[in-house]
């Protein structure tokens, strides 16, 4: 009776386990990108836009005050 190899089981060749391991790595990276990294990037860009918008509003208000004083 043939003995199973150390890296695999009797029914699954070692190469298949390596491919499954690689597929799992790709899946984990994809999940990390789409569910963690991209939302953080979008949230950062939105926060940046809000900060820039508030700064522009202050500048516009200062400009209006100066024009009214003239």
VMD Tcl script that builds the backbone (N, CA, C; Angstrom):
set m [mol new atoms 210]
animate dup $m
set s [atomselect $m all]
$s set {name element resname resid chain x y z} {
  {N N UNK 1 A 0.854 -1.176 0.000}
  {CA C UNK 1 A 0.000 0.000 0.000}
  {C C UNK 1 A 0.896 1.235 0.000}
  {N N UNK 2 A 0.664 2.188 -0.943}
  {CA C UNK 2 A 1.509 3.386 -0.994}
  {C C UNK 2 A 1.214 4.313 0.179}
  {N N UNK 3 A 2.270 4.908 0.666}
  {CA C UNK 3 A 2.141 5.818 1.807}
  {C C UNK 3 A 1.940 7.240 1.291}
  {N N UNK 4 A 1.133 8.044 1.962}
  {CA C UNK 4 A 0.963 9.443 1.530}
  {C C UNK 4 A 2.243 10.226 1.747}
  {N N UNK 5 A 2.436 11.230 0.913}
  {CA C UNK 5 A 3.607 12.099 1.043}
  {C C UNK 5 A 3.478 12.979 2.265}
  {N N UNK 6 A 4.590 13.508 2.688}
  {CA C UNK 6 A 4.592 14.332 3.903}
  {C C UNK 6 A 3.810 15.620 3.712}
  {N N UNK 7 A 3.870 16.229 2.508}
  {CA C UNK 7 A 3.239 17.525 2.290}
  {C C UNK 7 A 1.771 17.441 1.942}
  {N N UNK 8 A 1.288 16.330 1.512}
  {CA C UNK 8 A -0.098 16.244 1.073}
  {C C UNK 8 A -0.803 15.083 1.726}
  {N N UNK 9 A -1.978 14.767 1.198}
  {CA C UNK 9 A -2.703 13.615 1.714}
  {C C UNK 9 A -2.740 12.559 0.623}
  {N N UNK 10 A -3.368 11.466 0.895}
  {CA C UNK 10 A -3.396 10.369 -0.070}
  {C C UNK 10 A -4.200 10.734 -1.313}
  {N N UNK 11 A -5.225 11.580 -1.178}
  {CA C UNK 11 A -6.104 11.880 -2.298}
  {C C UNK 11 A -5.775 13.178 -3.027}
  {N N UNK 12 A -5.009 14.060 -2.413}
  {CA C UNK 12 A -4.739 15.374 -3.000}
  {C C UNK 12 A -3.248 15.496 -3.292}
  {N N UNK 13 A -2.887 15.695 -4.559}
  {CA C UNK 13 A -1.469 15.863 -4.876}
  {C C UNK 13 A -0.900 17.137 -4.251}
  {N N UNK 14 A 0.409 17.120 -4.053}
  {CA C UNK 14 A 1.075 18.249 -3.413}
  {C C UNK 14 A 0.915 19.536 -4.219}
  {N N UNK 15 A 0.958 19.420 -5.540}
  {CA C UNK 15 A 0.823 20.593 -6.411}
  {C C UNK 15 A -0.537 21.272 -6.220}
  {N N UNK 16 A -1.575 20.475 -6.035}
  {CA C UNK 16 A -2.915 21.044 -5.813}
  {C C UNK 16 A -2.961 21.835 -4.508}
  {N N UNK 17 A -2.272 21.350 -3.491}
  {CA C UNK 17 A -2.246 22.074 -2.225}
  {C C UNK 17 A -1.522 23.405 -2.386}
  {N N UNK 18 A -0.437 23.418 -3.165}
  {CA C UNK 18 A 0.279 24.667 -3.418}
  {C C UNK 18 A -0.605 25.661 -4.158}
  {N N UNK 19 A -1.347 25.175 -5.155}
  {CA C UNK 19 A -2.251 26.061 -5.897}
  {C C UNK 19 A -3.370 26.572 -5.003}
  {N N UNK 20 A -3.887 25.735 -4.130}
  {CA C UNK 20 A -4.938 26.157 -3.203}
  {C C UNK 20 A -4.393 27.196 -2.240}
  {N N UNK 21 A -3.157 27.002 -1.788}
  {CA C UNK 21 A -2.526 27.958 -0.891}
  {C C UNK 21 A -2.352 29.310 -1.593}
  {N N UNK 22 A -1.927 29.281 -2.843}
  {CA C UNK 22 A -1.759 30.515 -3.618}
  {C C UNK 22 A -3.106 31.209 -3.820}
  {N N UNK 23 A -4.129 30.433 -4.130}
  {CA C UNK 23 A -5.469 31.004 -4.321}
  {C C UNK 23 A -5.970 31.646 -3.029}
  {N N UNK 24 A -5.690 31.035 -1.901}
  {CA C UNK 24 A -6.087 31.601 -0.613}
  {C C UNK 24 A -5.368 32.923 -0.370}
  {N N UNK 25 A -4.090 32.975 -0.695}
  {CA C UNK 25 A -3.333 34.218 -0.539}
  {C C UNK 25 A -3.920 35.332 -1.401}
  {N N UNK 26 A -4.229 35.011 -2.644}
  {CA C UNK 26 A -4.810 36.007 -3.551}
  {C C UNK 26 A -6.161 36.482 -3.015}
  {N N UNK 27 A -6.959 35.576 -2.501}
  {CA C UNK 27 A -8.267 35.933 -1.950}
  {C C UNK 27 A -8.118 36.855 -0.743}
  {N N UNK 28 A -7.181 36.542 0.129}
  {CA C UNK 28 A -6.967 37.383 1.310}
  {C C UNK 28 A -6.496 38.770 0.909}
  {N N UNK 29 A -5.598 38.850 -0.059}
  {CA C UNK 29 A -5.113 40.152 -0.530}
  {C C UNK 29 A -6.251 40.940 -1.169}
  {N N UNK 30 A -7.080 40.275 -1.967}
  {CA C UNK 30 A -8.209 40.960 -2.598}
  {C C UNK 30 A -9.184 41.493 -1.549}
  {N N UNK 31 A -9.461 40.704 -0.533}
  {CA C UNK 31 A -10.349 41.150 0.542}
  {C C UNK 31 A -9.742 42.345 1.266}
  {N N UNK 32 A -8.441 42.273 1.533}
  {CA C UNK 32 A -7.770 43.386 2.215}
  {C C UNK 32 A -7.841 44.652 1.376}
  {N N UNK 33 A -7.639 44.526 0.080}
  {CA C UNK 33 A -7.690 45.708 -0.786}
  {C C UNK 33 A -9.088 46.298 -0.859}
  {N N UNK 34 A -10.077 45.478 -1.179}
  {CA C UNK 34 A -11.424 45.986 -1.452}
  {C C UNK 34 A -12.196 46.356 -0.189}
  {N N UNK 35 A -11.951 45.683 0.904}
  {CA C UNK 35 A -12.746 45.940 2.102}
  {C C UNK 35 A -12.027 46.789 3.148}
  {N N UNK 36 A -10.710 46.966 3.004}
  {CA C UNK 36 A -9.977 47.736 4.003}
  {C C UNK 36 A -9.267 48.929 3.377}
  {N N UNK 37 A -8.392 48.676 2.410}
  {CA C UNK 37 A -7.546 49.741 1.876}
  {C C UNK 37 A -8.325 50.777 1.067}
  {N N UNK 38 A -9.118 50.352 0.092}
  {CA C UNK 38 A -9.844 51.303 -0.742}
  {C C UNK 38 A -10.848 52.140 0.048}
  {N N UNK 39 A -11.631 51.557 0.958}
  {CA C UNK 39 A -12.523 52.407 1.756}
  {C C UNK 39 A -11.762 53.440 2.594}
  {N N UNK 40 A -10.599 53.051 3.125}
  {CA C UNK 40 A -9.801 54.019 3.884}
  {C C UNK 40 A -9.312 55.147 2.983}
  {N N UNK 41 A -8.896 54.802 1.784}
  {CA C UNK 41 A -8.451 55.816 0.834}
  {C C UNK 41 A -9.589 56.773 0.480}
  {N N UNK 42 A -10.754 56.233 0.210}
  {CA C UNK 42 A -11.913 57.067 -0.139}
  {C C UNK 42 A -12.300 57.949 1.042}
  {N N UNK 43 A -12.301 57.405 2.234}
  {CA C UNK 43 A -12.641 58.187 3.421}
  {C C UNK 43 A -11.634 59.314 3.624}
  {N N UNK 44 A -10.355 59.035 3.389}
  {CA C UNK 44 A -9.332 60.070 3.493}
  {C C UNK 44 A -9.527 61.168 2.467}
  {N N UNK 45 A -9.875 60.793 1.238}
  {CA C UNK 45 A -10.112 61.801 0.198}
  {C C UNK 45 A -11.338 62.653 0.512}
  {N N UNK 46 A -12.371 62.040 1.055}
  {CA C UNK 46 A -13.568 62.804 1.434}
  {C C UNK 46 A -13.233 63.780 2.552}
  {N N UNK 47 A -12.487 63.318 3.548}
  {CA C UNK 47 A -12.089 64.210 4.646}
  {C C UNK 47 A -11.242 65.363 4.121}
  {N N UNK 48 A -10.339 65.078 3.212}
  {CA C UNK 48 A -9.503 66.121 2.613}
  {C C UNK 48 A -10.362 67.156 1.879}
  {N N UNK 49 A -11.344 66.679 1.111}
  {CA C UNK 49 A -12.229 67.589 0.382}
  {C C UNK 49 A -13.028 68.464 1.343}
  {N N UNK 50 A -13.493 67.902 2.450}
  {CA C UNK 50 A -14.245 68.681 3.443}
  {C C UNK 50 A -13.355 69.749 4.059}
  {N N UNK 51 A -12.116 69.397 4.388}
  {CA C UNK 51 A -11.188 70.371 4.974}
  {C C UNK 51 A -10.894 71.494 3.993}
  {N N UNK 52 A -10.656 71.139 2.737}
  {CA C UNK 52 A -10.395 72.151 1.717}
  {C C UNK 52 A -11.620 73.053 1.539}
  {N N UNK 53 A -12.800 72.463 1.532}
  {CA C UNK 53 A -14.034 73.242 1.377}
  {C C UNK 53 A -14.246 74.226 2.510}
  {N N UNK 54 A -13.954 73.798 3.725}
  {CA C UNK 54 A -14.096 74.709 4.873}
  {C C UNK 54 A -13.104 75.870 4.775}
  {N N UNK 55 A -11.888 75.569 4.350}
  {CA C UNK 55 A -10.888 76.627 4.188}
  {C C UNK 55 A -11.293 77.632 3.127}
  {N N UNK 56 A -11.842 77.149 2.029}
  {CA C UNK 56 A -12.298 78.056 0.975}
  {C C UNK 56 A -13.467 78.910 1.466}
  {N N UNK 57 A -14.346 78.319 2.247}
  {CA C UNK 57 A -15.485 79.076 2.778}
  {C C UNK 57 A -15.001 80.224 3.667}
  {N N UNK 58 A -14.008 79.920 4.528}
  {CA C UNK 58 A -13.454 80.985 5.379}
  {C C UNK 58 A -12.829 82.091 4.545}
  {N N UNK 59 A -12.112 81.719 3.505}
  {CA C UNK 59 A -11.497 82.725 2.643}
  {C C UNK 59 A -12.562 83.575 1.969}
  {N N UNK 60 A -13.636 82.954 1.504}
  {CA C UNK 60 A -14.716 83.704 0.863}
  {C C UNK 60 A -15.388 84.662 1.843}
  {N N UNK 61 A -15.602 84.202 3.080}
  {CA C UNK 61 A -16.216 85.077 4.078}
  {C C UNK 61 A -15.318 86.269 4.394}
  {N N UNK 62 A -14.013 86.038 4.500}
  {CA C UNK 62 A -13.081 87.141 4.744}
  {C C UNK 62 A -13.084 88.118 3.575}
  {N N UNK 63 A -13.132 87.601 2.373}
  {CA C UNK 63 A -13.160 88.453 1.186}
  {C C UNK 63 A -14.424 89.313 1.167}
  {N N UNK 64 A -15.570 88.713 1.493}
  {CA C UNK 64 A -16.831 89.469 1.527}
  {C C UNK 64 A -16.781 90.570 2.590}
  {N N UNK 65 A -16.218 90.247 3.762}
  {CA C UNK 65 A -16.119 91.256 4.823}
  {C C UNK 65 A -15.248 92.431 4.374}
  {N N UNK 66 A -14.141 92.133 3.715}
  {CA C UNK 66 A -13.270 93.214 3.242}
  {C C UNK 66 A -13.952 94.070 2.193}
  {N N UNK 67 A -14.739 93.455 1.319}
  {CA C UNK 67 A -15.432 94.224 0.280}
  {C C UNK 67 A -16.535 95.090 0.884}
  {N N UNK 68 A -17.192 94.574 1.951}
  {CA C UNK 68 A -18.252 95.358 2.594}
  {C C UNK 68 A -17.674 96.540 3.337}
  {N N UNK 69 A -16.450 96.412 3.845}
  {CA C UNK 69 A -15.816 97.521 4.588}
  {C C UNK 69 A -15.422 98.667 3.662}
  {N N UNK 70 A -15.219 98.391 2.394}
  {CA C UNK 70 A -14.818 99.467 1.477}
  {C C UNK 70 A -15.923 100.372 1.166}
}
mol reanalyze $m
mol bondsrecalc $m
mol representation Tube
mol addrep $m
